[in-house]
Amino acid sequence: MQALVEEEKLDSFNIPQYTSSPSEVKSEVEMEGYFGIDRLEVFEINWNAYNDKSSDFYKDGAYNVAKCMRAVAEPLLLSHFSAAIIDEVFSRYRKIVANIMSKERTEFINVTVAMTKKGWKEAYKEANGTLDKEANEEPNKETEASDKKTERRLSKPLWNTKC
């Protein structure tokens, strides 16, 4: 970053990211067993809201992408670097994105999954192949309370990102 940060700090910074394929998402949901997949779709979204319009529309798209990335990455950057460099980092990032968007079509790939929570008997049967005597008994009040708490937790979105 040309004298904005020490080279050692820059070299030691890493944001590991793994993007799963639709088949991996499906496999994990099925393996976990508590949800059934109703629908799984993959779609592309152009980085630029103006799509294929010519002129300088890509600059607005670059601004939007940079703001969205800043919302995600800024806390990670602040934990490793000085707050004084953040504005400059994202200003440079915006210019890089604008340059790329002016030359090629850029897209985000989204995987959207609609799921239904399975009942405890159904999930147990799928995981174990059969219902044994213990599993066939009705859950006690403690188990019911735990299940309801888990159900409330699982019904809430994990995050709400608007960029």
Secondary structure as UniProt FT lines:
FT   TURN            2..3
FT   HELIX           7..12
FT   HELIX           22..32
FT   STRAND          35..46
FT   TURN            49..52
FT   TURN            55..56
FT   HELIX           57..78
FT   TURN            79..80
FT   HELIX           83..85
FT   HELIX           86..103
FT   STRAND          107..117
FT   HELIX           120..128
FT   HELIX           133..136
FT   HELIX           141..155
//
